[in-house]
């Protein structure tokens, strides 16, 4: 058995997945420097697999976010997806599964500290996701990826990650205009538990500013505040959107 095949047997135990085709895993772990220095090895480097892995990873993360945070807008989901698929996040995922111990590097890259380079490890993680996808399909690839993604989002309080944008903006607007602070009232609640519909009205003192529906109380309040701002600001509201208020997680 080739040395690289012996090496990856321990890695399979680490990730909890055994490859039917070991050569796919070896290719996923092979940096271009290793492939260049070992032309006798009958496989390519992992760059094409990185390309495939990027798309597979993006689909899995997008599906996870849509199911986990249905109340968020497309812009907000995009921000969270970008964070989960960032080089920094993928590097962290790679380190969590000790990918740095098993990646195959050329001698020069080894000496230059390649095992701790973010781009190399992030790319190798993408290639690994692609390798599992090619070997067994998207279900197994999802298992590996979500074990890392879910732990990432456990560290993020999404309610704090997203500023209450329209509500905050409306409160600030009314405060500057020396008007009473906004208050919100849920007027209807309909539908089964898994598909609720809330209708909320927003007032400034006794004056009704707007009414809106949403999939949650918070979502309906945000929409009501947005409608109120549109009424108060007119076209100026175009300068305000949810992306403006989305904060990046501090490391």
Secondary structure as UniProt FT lines:
FT   HELIX           3..15
FT   HELIX           22..29
FT   HELIX           32..37
FT   TURN            39..40
FT   HELIX           47..68
FT   TURN            70..71
FT   HELIX           74..84
FT   HELIX           87..96
FT   TURN            97..98
FT   HELIX           99..102
FT   HELIX           107..111
FT   TURN            112..113
FT   HELIX           114..116
FT   HELIX           118..136
FT   HELIX           138..154
FT   HELIX           158..161
FT   HELIX           165..176
FT   TURN            177..178
FT   STRAND          182..190
FT   HELIX           193..195
FT   STRAND          197..204
FT   TURN            205..206
FT   STRAND          207..214
FT   HELIX           217..233
FT   HELIX           234..239
FT   HELIX           242..245
//
